């Protein structure tokens, strides 16, 4: 039996990234009716930013050479550290239990929302490994950032997340499903790109459904 952890990070509701991630989640649940599905909306129910207690747990892990995530709880000794661990523990448990992690996120200012970064910070500790797990990131971008486009070099969303998962979690099985040119829906100056956006969204939805069926096996 497989487990899907589904996160949404868009400040908009409804939004394109939410639409894409919901499409994947629904297809996955249909293909894996006996699977476990967990959902967390980090925009509507924000994860706190890391605090001093969290940094002290990280320092203790480094000093003691702790890389086993099961040993982290024992490093929380002061009231501040215990309070920090109380935030981390359920988030990390959700992540560790998941075979597939689905993240719906918009591109904000070339990168990811602060709400998603806060979640990543809380569940990341020195020299940890989550492999083997699969990550799927369903994104919405206001412009075009695909390879070969004029703004491709400004894509710090996919680049950051791909490097983050590989560097911190030792996970290299990450797939991005991108719907581009979303601002053509609202910006008259980009109206000429609406057809391109519609095509990009349709392709992304089709990919989400197909990938979900594959990952549910």
N, C-alpha and C positions, 0 to 999 in steps of 0.2 A: 504494500500500500504506500502510495506516495503522498507527500505533503507539499502544498503550495502556500507560500507566504506572499501576500499581495499588499503592496504599499502604494499609496497615492500621495503626491506632493504638490499638486496644483492649487493655487489660491482661488482659482475659478471653479465653480461647480454649477452647471456642467462645464466640462472643458474637453479639448481634443485628446490630451494625454489620458484623461480619465476614460474617455470613450474607448480608446485603444486598449488600455489595460483591462477594462471591463469585458471587452470582446475576447481577449485572451483568456481571462478568468472563466468566463461562461463556457467557452469551448473546452477548456481544460476540465471543468467540473462535469460537463456532459460526457467527455471521453473517459473520465475517471470517477464514476459515481461513488466508489468506495473510498476515494482519497480524502485527505484532510485539507480543509481550506481555512486559512486564517487571513484576516484583513486588518490593516492599520492605516488610518488616514492621518499622516503626520502634518498636514496643513490644518485640518479641522481640530485635531487633538495633538497639539505640538509636543514634541519631545523636548525636555529642558536642555539648555546648553550645558556642556560639561563644566564642572566647577573644580575648586581646589581639591576636594576630596577625591574626585576622579583621577586627577593628575597624580595624587599621592599613591593611589592603587597602582597606577602605571609605573611609577618610580620603584615601588616595592617589588613589582613583578620583574623589572629589569635587574634590580639589585640581587634578588634571590634566584635569578635565572629561570623563572617560572614561565613555561610556554603552554602548559596544560590548562585549558580554560576551566576545568573542574576545580583547579586549585586557587582560582582567583578570589573566590568568596572568603577564603581563609586569610587573605591579605587585608581585608577591611577590618580595622581594629578600633579606630577612633570614631566618635559619633559622626564626624563629617564624612569619614570614609564609609561608614555603615549606611548613611543616608544616600551617598552617591551610589553604592552598590544596590540599594533598593530600587533605584531608577534603572540601572543597567540590567539587573537579573532577568526581569520578564522579557525585555527586548532581546537580549542575547539568547535566551531560551527559545524564543520564537524563531530566531535566525538559525540556530543550530539544528532545530527540528525540521527545517525545510529542505526538501530535495530540489525544489525550484523556487527561486526568489524573483518575483515580478515587481518591477518598479515603474509606475506611471509618473512621468515628470516632464514639466515644460522646460524650455531653455529660458532662463532669465539672465539678461545681460551677458550672453555668451557662455553661461555656465549653469549650475543647478541652483534650485531654491535653497535658502538658508535652512528651511525646515528639513529638507533631505540631508543636508550636511550635518545638522544637529544629530539626526538619527545615526548617520555613519560614524560620527565621533563617539557616540555613546557605546556602540557595539564593537569598537576596534581597539585592540590591545597589542602590545609589542609581540612580534614574532608569532602571531596566531596563524592558524591555517583552518580554512573551511572547505578545502577541497576534499572529495569531489562534490561539487554542487553546480547547478546551472543558474545563471542570472539572465533575466530578460528585462530589457529596459525599453519601455514604450514612450517615445518622446513626441513633443510638439515644438516646432520652431517657427518663429515669426517670419524668418527669411529662408534662404537656401544655403545650406552649409555642406552639402554632399561633395565628395571628391571632384575636383575640377571646377567647382563653382567659385565666383570671385571672393566669397567670404569663407571658403573652406578653412583657411588658416585661423579663423576666429572661433572655431568650434572647440571650446574648452569644456563642453558638456560631455560628449562621448569620450574624448581623449582622457579627461580627468577620471571618469567612472571606470573606463577600461583599465587604466593604469592603477587606480585605487584597488579594484578587485584583484588584480594580478599581484600587486606589490604588497598589499596588506592581508589578503585572504588566501593567496596562492590559488585563486580561481581564474582560469583563462577561458573557460567555456561561457562567454558572455555574448549575447546577441542583442543588437539594437534594431528597433523597429521605429523608423522616423517618419513623421508626417511634417512636411515642410510648407513654407509660404503661408502660414496660418494668418498672418497679418493682412493678407489680401481680402479677408472677410470684412475687415473694419476700416482699412486705410485706403481712401480713394486713390492715393498715389500708386498703390500696388494692385489696383483692380484688374489690371491687364494680366496679372499672374493667377487669377482665381481658378482658371482651368487647370493650371499646373498644380495648384494646391489640391483641387478635387481629385486629380489623378493620383497624387502622392498619398492622400488619405485613403482612397479606395485600395491602393496597393498595400498600404500598411495594415488595413483591416483584414485583407485577404491573408497577408503574411501572419498576422496574429492568430487567426483561426487555424491555419495549417500548422504553425509551430506548436500551438497548444495541444493539438491532437497528437503530434509527435512526442512531446515532452510528457504527456500523460501516460505513456506506455510503461 
